[in-house]
Amino acid sequence: MALTLFELRTLWGGWLVRLWAGGSLLVNFLTLLGWWQILPDAILISSFIFPFLVFPWFVVVITLGAAAVGGARVETVADGILSRPITRLEFVLSSWLARAVTVLGVFLLAVLPTTLIGVYADRPAPQDRVTLDGAVVGFLVAVVVLWSILSLGFLLGVLFRSGWIAVLLALFVWYPINGLLATFRLAEVSPISLNQGLPVILRQHWFLPEPKVEQEKTPDFLALQKQFEEFMRGLMGAPQPQPPRRERGFFENLAAYKDINPIRVLLSYGGTLGALVLAGYLFFHWRDL
């Protein structure tokens, strides 16, 4: 716990995390203002998460993971920390845990306020239904994916002992593979594809009972009156009502994700997260300091 708190103070005392937190909050507020009248709630929330899962903030997450136990940092703290009665496992887990808490904090700081404003404000955007448990499950899935990306950088940093090499390898090798997997809409292995399917998760009930909505029956004379008004509008050449605006192209194929399962997604990324952290610890343990 002492190591984790020390790591947290060091991270939040540096300019990287501070600029990332401020920049992510600013980008989300600009997204909120830019799409205030256009995007429905589910698409808007997914747009807030887009910079984290797709670009550019995943680069910062990879960098944080790669610098956790990289070669330069280990040489700096070897005499000061590892010479004390602290095991390698404690050092590795505290470094990873501090960065996981940092990623969670920045994510909630940037996404939660803009989500509350976008959902509860009176916006002229098309009506949409974002459920409470859908939002909780969607945020949980996004955080687990970010932790898996952090763990990937963690493993690459241990293997190559250089944060820059780890980041470049993730950018030029893993990111193109991620984009290729997104073409097959594999939400369980591609954060890009998962971000495209998030609106489906946000709109469904997962563990709370769905409220029963009684549909009011329209009297026959009201239906006839509506048909007569449409007929007269067409006869007189009156302008037709504008169709709802099209959603952003990145989220236009939501029908392909109608069978998305958050449990399967969590198991996939959670298993990957555990395997990456375990592999990073084993490589770190076998390497002579």
C-alpha positions as CSV (number, residue, x, y, z in Angstrom):
1,M,0.0,0.0,0.0
2,A,2.9,2.4,0.8
3,L,4.4,1.7,-2.6
4,T,1.1,2.2,-4.4
5,L,0.5,5.6,-2.6
6,F,4.1,6.6,-3.4
7,E,3.5,5.7,-7.1
8,L,0.2,7.6,-7.2
9,R,1.8,10.8,-5.8
10,T,4.6,10.5,-8.3
11,L,2.2,10.0,-11.2
12,W,-0.2,12.8,-10.4
13,G,2.8,15.0,-9.5
14,G,4.1,14.7,-13.1
15,W,3.0,16.7,-16.1
16,L,2.0,13.7,-18.2
17,V,-1.0,12.7,-16.1
18,R,-2.0,16.3,-15.4
19,L,-2.0,17.2,-19.0
20,W,-3.8,14.0,-20.0
21,A,-6.5,14.6,-17.4
22,G,-7.0,18.2,-18.5
23,G,-6.8,17.4,-22.2
24,S,-9.3,14.5,-22.0
25,L,-11.8,16.7,-20.1
26,L,-11.4,19.5,-22.6
27,V,-11.9,17.2,-25.6
28,N,-15.0,15.7,-24.1
29,F,-16.6,19.1,-23.4
30,L,-15.8,20.1,-27.0
31,T,-17.4,16.9,-28.2
32,L,-20.4,17.7,-26.1
33,L,-20.8,21.2,-27.5
34,G,-20.1,20.1,-31.1
35,W,-22.7,17.4,-31.1
36,W,-25.2,18.9,-28.7
37,Q,-28.1,19.1,-31.1
38,I,-27.3,16.0,-33.3
39,L,-26.2,12.9,-31.4
40,P,-28.6,10.8,-29.2
41,D,-27.5,9.9,-25.7
42,A,-26.0,6.5,-26.4
43,I,-23.9,7.7,-29.4
44,L,-22.8,10.8,-27.5
45,I,-21.5,8.7,-24.6
46,S,-19.7,6.4,-26.9
47,S,-18.1,9.4,-28.5
48,F,-16.8,10.4,-25.1
49,I,-15.2,7.0,-24.7
50,F,-13.8,7.0,-28.3
51,P,-10.5,8.9,-27.5
52,F,-9.7,6.4,-24.8
53,L,-10.4,3.2,-26.7
54,V,-9.4,4.3,-30.2
55,F,-7.2,7.3,-30.4
56,P,-5.3,9.3,-29.0
57,W,-5.5,8.5,-25.3
58,F,-4.6,4.8,-25.7
59,V,-1.1,6.0,-26.5
60,V,-0.9,7.6,-23.0
61,V,-2.2,4.4,-21.4
62,I,0.5,2.4,-23.3
63,T,3.2,4.9,-22.2
64,L,2.1,4.6,-18.5
65,G,2.3,0.9,-18.6
66,A,5.6,0.8,-20.5
67,A,7.2,3.1,-18.0
68,A,6.1,1.1,-14.9
69,V,9.0,-1.2,-14.6
70,G,11.1,-0.1,-17.6
71,G,14.9,-0.4,-17.6
72,A,15.7,3.2,-16.7
73,R,13.3,3.3,-13.9
74,V,14.3,0.0,-12.4
75,E,18.0,1.2,-12.3
76,T,16.9,4.3,-10.5
77,V,14.9,2.5,-7.8
78,A,16.9,-0.7,-7.5
79,D,19.1,0.6,-4.7
80,G,16.4,2.6,-2.9
81,I,13.5,0.2,-2.9
82,L,14.5,-3.3,-4.0
83,S,17.4,-3.5,-1.4
84,R,14.8,-3.2,1.3
85,P,12.6,-6.1,2.5
86,I,10.2,-5.7,-0.5
87,T,9.5,-8.6,-2.9
88,R,9.6,-8.2,-6.6
89,L,5.9,-9.2,-6.7
90,E,5.0,-6.3,-4.3
91,F,7.0,-3.8,-6.4
92,V,5.5,-5.0,-9.7
93,L,1.9,-5.1,-8.5
94,S,2.1,-1.7,-6.7
95,S,3.5,-0.2,-9.9
96,W,0.7,-1.7,-12.0
97,L,-2.0,-0.9,-9.4
98,A,-1.1,2.7,-9.2
99,R,-1.3,3.1,-12.9
100,A,-4.6,1.3,-13.0
101,V,-6.1,3.6,-10.4
102,T,-4.7,6.6,-12.4
103,V,-6.3,5.4,-15.6
104,L,-9.6,4.8,-13.8
105,G,-9.5,8.3,-12.3
106,V,-8.8,10.1,-15.5
107,F,-11.5,8.1,-17.3
108,L,-14.1,9.0,-14.8
109,L,-13.0,12.6,-14.6
110,A,-13.4,13.0,-18.3
111,V,-16.4,10.9,-19.1
112,L,-18.7,11.1,-16.1
113,P,-19.4,14.8,-15.9
114,T,-20.0,15.1,-19.7
115,T,-22.2,12.0,-19.6
116,L,-24.4,13.4,-16.9
117,I,-24.8,16.7,-18.7
118,G,-25.6,15.0,-22.0
119,V,-28.2,12.7,-20.6
120,Y,-30.0,15.0,-18.2
121,A,-29.8,18.2,-20.1
122,D,-32.7,19.3,-22.3
123,R,-31.1,18.8,-25.7
124,P,-32.8,19.0,-29.1
125,A,-31.1,15.8,-30.2
126,P,-33.2,12.7,-31.2
127,Q,-34.7,10.9,-28.3
128,D,-32.7,7.9,-27.0
129,R,-32.9,5.6,-24.0
130,V,-29.7,5.0,-22.0
131,T,-30.4,2.8,-19.0
132,L,-28.6,3.1,-15.7
133,D,-27.3,-0.5,-15.6
134,G,-26.4,-0.1,-19.3
135,A,-24.2,2.9,-18.4
136,V,-22.6,1.1,-15.5
137,V,-21.9,-2.0,-17.6
138,G,-20.6,0.1,-20.5
139,F,-18.2,2.0,-18.2
140,L,-17.0,-1.2,-16.5
141,V,-16.3,-2.8,-19.9
142,A,-14.4,0.3,-21.1
143,V,-12.3,0.4,-17.9
144,V,-11.3,-3.3,-18.1
145,V,-10.3,-2.7,-21.8
146,L,-8.1,0.2,-20.7
147,W,-6.5,-1.9,-18.0
148,S,-5.8,-4.6,-20.6
149,I,-4.1,-1.9,-22.8
150,L,-2.2,-0.8,-19.8
151,S,-1.1,-4.4,-19.1
152,L,0.1,-4.7,-22.8
153,G,2.3,-1.7,-22.3
154,F,3.5,-3.1,-19.0
155,L,4.6,-6.4,-20.6
156,L,6.3,-4.6,-23.5
157,G,8.1,-2.3,-21.1
158,V,9.5,-5.3,-19.2
159,L,10.5,-7.2,-22.4
160,F,12.3,-4.3,-24.1
161,R,13.4,-2.2,-21.1
162,S,12.5,0.9,-23.0
163,G,9.3,2.8,-22.9
164,W,9.8,4.3,-26.3
165,I,10.4,1.0,-28.0
166,A,7.3,-0.4,-26.3
167,V,5.1,2.5,-27.5
168,L,6.4,2.3,-31.0
169,L,5.9,-1.4,-31.2
170,A,2.3,-1.0,-29.9
171,L,1.6,1.8,-32.5
172,F,3.1,0.1,-35.5
173,V,2.2,-3.5,-34.8
174,W,-0.7,-3.8,-32.3
175,Y,-2.8,-0.9,-33.6
176,P,-2.9,-2.0,-37.2
177,I,-3.9,-5.5,-36.0
178,N,-6.6,-3.9,-33.9
179,G,-7.9,-2.1,-36.9
180,L,-7.9,-5.3,-38.9
181,L,-9.9,-7.1,-36.2
182,A,-12.4,-4.2,-36.2
183,T,-13.3,-5.0,-39.8
184,F,-14.7,-8.4,-38.5
185,R,-16.6,-6.6,-35.7
186,L,-14.9,-8.7,-33.0
187,A,-15.8,-6.7,-29.9
188,E,-14.1,-9.3,-27.6
189,V,-10.6,-8.7,-29.0
190,S,-10.7,-5.3,-30.7
191,P,-11.3,-2.1,-28.6
192,I,-12.2,-0.2,-31.9
193,S,-15.0,-2.7,-32.6
194,L,-16.1,-2.6,-28.9
195,N,-16.4,1.1,-29.0
196,Q,-18.7,0.8,-32.1
197,G,-20.9,-1.6,-30.2
198,L,-21.1,0.4,-26.9
199,P,-24.4,2.1,-27.8
200,V,-26.1,-1.4,-27.9
201,I,-24.8,-2.0,-24.3
202,L,-25.8,1.4,-23.1
203,R,-29.4,1.0,-24.3
204,Q,-30.2,-2.4,-22.7
205,H,-31.1,-3.5,-19.2
206,W,-28.6,-6.1,-17.9
207,F,-29.4,-6.6,-14.2
208,L,-32.2,-4.1,-13.3
209,P,-35.8,-5.0,-14.2
210,E,-37.1,-3.3,-17.3
211,P,-39.9,-0.9,-16.4
212,K,-43.3,-1.7,-17.9
213,V,-44.5,1.1,-20.2
214,E,-48.2,1.1,-21.0
215,Q,-48.9,2.1,-24.5
216,E,-51.7,4.4,-25.0
217,K,-54.1,3.5,-27.8
218,T,-54.7,6.3,-30.2
219,P,-58.4,6.8,-31.0
220,D,-59.5,6.0,-34.5
221,F,-60.6,9.6,-35.2
222,L,-57.1,10.9,-34.3
223,A,-55.5,8.5,-36.6
224,L,-57.9,9.5,-39.4
225,Q,-57.2,13.2,-38.7
226,K,-53.4,12.6,-39.0
227,Q,-53.9,10.8,-42.3
228,F,-56.0,13.7,-43.6
229,E,-53.4,16.2,-42.6
230,E,-50.7,14.3,-44.4
231,F,-52.9,14.0,-47.5
232,M,-53.6,17.8,-47.5
233,R,-49.9,18.6,-46.9
234,G,-49.0,16.5,-49.9
235,L,-51.8,18.0,-52.1
236,M,-50.9,21.6,-51.3
237,G,-47.1,21.0,-51.7
238,A,-46.3,21.9,-48.1
239,P,-42.8,20.9,-47.0
240,Q,-42.6,17.5,-45.4
241,P,-41.2,17.2,-41.9
242,Q,-37.5,16.8,-41.8
243,P,-36.3,13.2,-41.2
244,P,-34.1,12.6,-38.1
245,R,-30.5,13.4,-38.7
246,R,-28.2,10.6,-39.5
247,E,-25.9,9.3,-36.8
248,R,-22.1,9.5,-37.1
249,G,-20.7,6.9,-39.6
250,F,-18.5,5.3,-37.0
251,F,-21.6,4.1,-35.1
252,E,-23.9,3.4,-38.0
253,N,-23.7,-0.4,-38.1
254,L,-25.3,-1.0,-34.7
255,A,-27.3,-3.9,-36.0
256,A,-24.1,-5.9,-36.3
257,Y,-23.7,-5.7,-32.5
258,K,-27.2,-6.7,-31.5
259,D,-25.9,-9.9,-29.9
260,I,-23.0,-8.3,-28.0
261,N,-22.5,-9.9,-24.6
262,P,-20.8,-7.8,-21.9
263,I,-19.9,-10.9,-19.8
264,R,-18.1,-12.5,-22.8
265,V,-16.3,-9.2,-23.4
266,L,-15.3,-8.9,-19.7
267,L,-14.0,-12.5,-19.6
268,S,-12.0,-11.9,-22.8
269,Y,-10.3,-8.7,-21.8
270,G,-10.1,-9.7,-18.1
271,G,-8.3,-13.0,-19.0
272,T,-6.0,-11.1,-21.3
273,L,-5.3,-8.5,-18.5
274,G,-4.4,-11.3,-16.0
275,A,-2.2,-13.1,-18.5
276,L,-0.3,-10.0,-19.5
277,V,0.4,-8.9,-15.9
278,L,1.5,-12.5,-15.0
279,A,3.8,-12.7,-18.0
280,G,5.3,-9.3,-17.1
281,Y,5.9,-10.4,-13.5
282,L,7.6,-13.6,-14.6
283,F,9.9,-11.9,-17.1
284,F,10.7,-9.3,-14.5
285,H,11.4,-12.0,-11.9
286,W,13.7,-14.0,-14.1
287,R,15.7,-11.0,-15.2
288,D,18.8,-10.1,-13.1
289,L,18.6,-6.6,-11.7
